[in-house]
């Protein structure tokens, strides 16, 4: 019996010390894992921000029309210039009046303020973006193919398009 009385308390102390040591090592090893998880979440947020920023067109001049052919009477056209996220341009129908606009990309829309050519009143209007599903990876720095819902992208600007763009810039 004497053996059991002296051995059990030392075994219990040894067990508690071992358990404490194992627990401490587990906690110490878990801290870098938690830090890594935070880093991963932070990186994911950065990728989402980059993806959101990619939902816009790069700097340049653009022409879109409700027809895939330019200057078709009765069809609507938008000519605009993108410069550092700021957009200025005009919307028109051939052989008719035109209105200038300012716009920004917000989420998956082109939010426009169309300016009445007679009294300068601004009217809000938005066009949804069509983001083509391509094999391009969002975070690799390449622009995805972006279109405007209900519009076709046209390649060349006519002299009318250039005049409207000059007037509205």
C-alpha positions as CSV (number, residue, x, y, z in Angstrom):
1,X,0.0,0.0,0.0
2,X,2.8,2.4,0.7
3,X,3.9,2.1,-2.9
4,X,0.5,3.0,-4.2
5,X,0.3,6.1,-1.9
6,X,3.6,7.5,-2.9
7,X,3.4,6.5,-6.6
8,X,-0.1,7.8,-7.4
9,X,0.5,11.4,-6.4
10,X,3.8,11.6,-8.4
11,X,2.0,9.9,-11.4
12,X,-0.8,12.4,-11.2
13,X,1.7,15.3,-11.0
14,X,3.6,13.9,-14.0
15,X,0.3,13.4,-15.9
16,X,-0.7,17.0,-15.2
17,X,2.7,18.4,-16.2
18,X,2.6,16.4,-19.4
19,X,-1.0,17.4,-20.1
20,X,-0.1,21.1,-19.5
21,X,3.0,20.8,-21.8
22,X,1.0,19.1,-24.6
23,X,-1.7,21.8,-24.3
24,X,0.8,24.6,-24.4
25,X,2.4,23.2,-27.5
26,X,-1.0,22.8,-29.2
27,X,-1.9,26.4,-28.4
28,X,1.5,27.7,-29.5
29,X,1.3,25.8,-32.8
30,X,-2.3,27.0,-33.3
31,X,-1.4,30.7,-33.2
32,X,0.6,30.7,-36.5
33,X,-2.3,28.7,-38.0
34,X,-4.8,31.4,-36.9
35,X,-2.4,34.1,-38.3
36,X,-2.2,32.2,-41.6
37,X,-6.0,32.0,-41.7
38,X,-6.2,35.8,-41.2
39,X,-3.7,36.3,-44.0
40,X,-5.7,34.0,-46.3
41,X,-8.9,36.0,-45.5
42,X,-7.1,39.3,-46.1
43,X,-5.8,38.0,-49.4
44,X,-9.3,36.9,-50.4
45,X,-10.6,40.4,-49.6
46,X,-7.9,41.9,-51.8
47,X,-8.8,39.6,-54.6
48,X,-12.5,40.5,-54.3
49,X,-11.5,44.2,-54.4
50,X,-9.4,43.6,-57.5
51,X,-12.3,41.7,-59.0
52,X,-14.7,44.6,-58.2
53,X,-12.3,47.0,-59.8
54,X,-12.1,44.8,-62.9
55,X,-15.8,45.4,-63.5
56,X,-15.0,48.5,-65.5
57,X,-13.4,49.3,-68.8
58,X,-9.8,50.3,-69.1
59,X,-8.9,53.9,-70.1
60,X,-9.9,54.6,-73.7
61,X,-12.7,55.6,-76.1
62,X,-15.7,53.4,-76.6
63,X,-18.8,53.2,-78.9
64,X,-21.8,51.1,-78.1
65,X,-25.1,50.8,-80.0
66,X,-28.4,49.0,-79.7
67,X,-27.6,47.9,-83.3
68,X,-24.4,46.0,-84.3
69,X,-24.2,48.4,-87.3
70,X,-23.2,52.1,-86.9
71,X,-25.5,55.0,-87.7
72,X,-28.8,53.1,-88.1
73,X,-31.7,55.5,-87.8
74,X,-34.0,54.7,-84.8
75,X,-31.1,53.0,-82.9
76,X,-29.4,54.4,-79.8
77,X,-25.7,54.9,-79.5
78,X,-23.3,55.8,-76.7
79,X,-19.9,57.2,-77.3
80,X,-17.7,57.8,-74.2
81,X,-14.2,58.1,-72.9
82,X,-12.9,56.4,-69.8
83,X,-10.1,58.1,-68.0
84,X,-9.0,56.9,-64.6
85,X,-12.5,55.5,-63.8
86,X,-14.2,58.8,-64.8
87,X,-16.5,58.5,-67.8
88,X,-17.8,61.3,-70.0
89,X,-19.6,61.0,-73.3
90,X,-22.8,61.3,-75.2
91,X,-25.9,59.3,-76.0
92,X,-27.7,59.9,-79.3
93,X,-29.8,58.6,-82.2
94,X,-28.6,59.3,-85.7
95,X,-30.1,62.5,-87.3
96,X,-31.5,63.5,-83.9
97,X,-30.4,65.4,-80.9
98,X,-27.8,64.1,-78.4
99,X,-27.3,64.4,-74.6
100,X,-24.1,64.4,-72.7
101,X,-23.5,62.3,-69.7
102,X,-21.1,61.6,-66.9
103,X,-20.9,58.1,-65.4
104,X,-19.1,55.8,-63.1
105,X,-18.9,52.0,-62.7
106,X,-20.6,50.9,-59.5
107,X,-20.8,47.1,-58.8
108,X,-22.0,45.6,-62.0
109,X,-23.6,48.8,-63.5
110,X,-22.7,51.8,-65.5
111,X,-24.4,54.6,-63.5
112,X,-25.0,57.6,-65.7
113,X,-26.2,61.2,-65.2
114,X,-27.7,62.2,-68.5
115,X,-27.7,66.0,-68.9
116,X,-30.7,67.5,-70.7
117,X,-29.4,69.5,-73.6
118,X,-32.0,72.3,-73.1
119,X,-32.0,73.1,-69.4
120,X,-29.0,71.2,-68.0
121,X,-31.2,69.0,-65.7
122,X,-29.5,65.7,-64.8
123,X,-31.3,62.4,-65.0
124,X,-30.0,59.2,-63.5
125,X,-29.9,56.2,-65.7
126,X,-28.0,52.9,-65.4
127,X,-27.0,50.1,-67.7
128,X,-26.1,46.7,-66.4
129,X,-22.7,45.3,-67.3
130,X,-22.4,42.0,-69.1
131,X,-19.2,40.3,-68.0
132,X,-18.2,37.5,-70.4
133,X,-17.2,34.3,-68.8
134,X,-13.7,33.7,-70.2
135,X,-10.8,31.6,-69.0
136,X,-9.1,34.8,-67.7
137,X,-8.4,34.5,-64.0
138,X,-9.6,37.6,-62.1
139,X,-6.4,38.2,-60.2
140,X,-3.9,38.0,-63.0
141,X,-4.0,41.6,-64.1
142,X,-5.9,41.0,-67.3
143,X,-9.1,42.8,-68.2
144,X,-12.2,40.6,-68.6
145,X,-14.5,41.1,-71.6
146,X,-17.1,43.6,-70.4
147,X,-20.1,44.7,-72.4
148,X,-23.2,46.8,-71.7
149,X,-26.5,45.0,-71.5
150,X,-28.6,45.6,-74.6
151,X,-25.7,47.2,-76.5
152,X,-23.2,46.0,-79.0
153,X,-19.6,47.3,-79.0
154,X,-18.6,49.0,-82.2
155,X,-15.0,49.3,-83.4
156,X,-14.7,52.6,-85.3
157,X,-15.9,56.1,-84.4
158,X,-17.5,58.2,-87.1
159,X,-16.9,61.9,-87.4
160,X,-20.3,62.4,-85.7
161,X,-19.1,60.2,-82.7
162,X,-15.9,62.2,-82.5
163,X,-17.8,65.6,-82.5
164,X,-20.2,64.4,-79.8
165,X,-17.3,63.2,-77.7
166,X,-15.5,66.6,-78.1
167,X,-18.6,68.5,-77.2
168,X,-19.3,66.3,-74.1
169,X,-15.8,66.1,-72.8
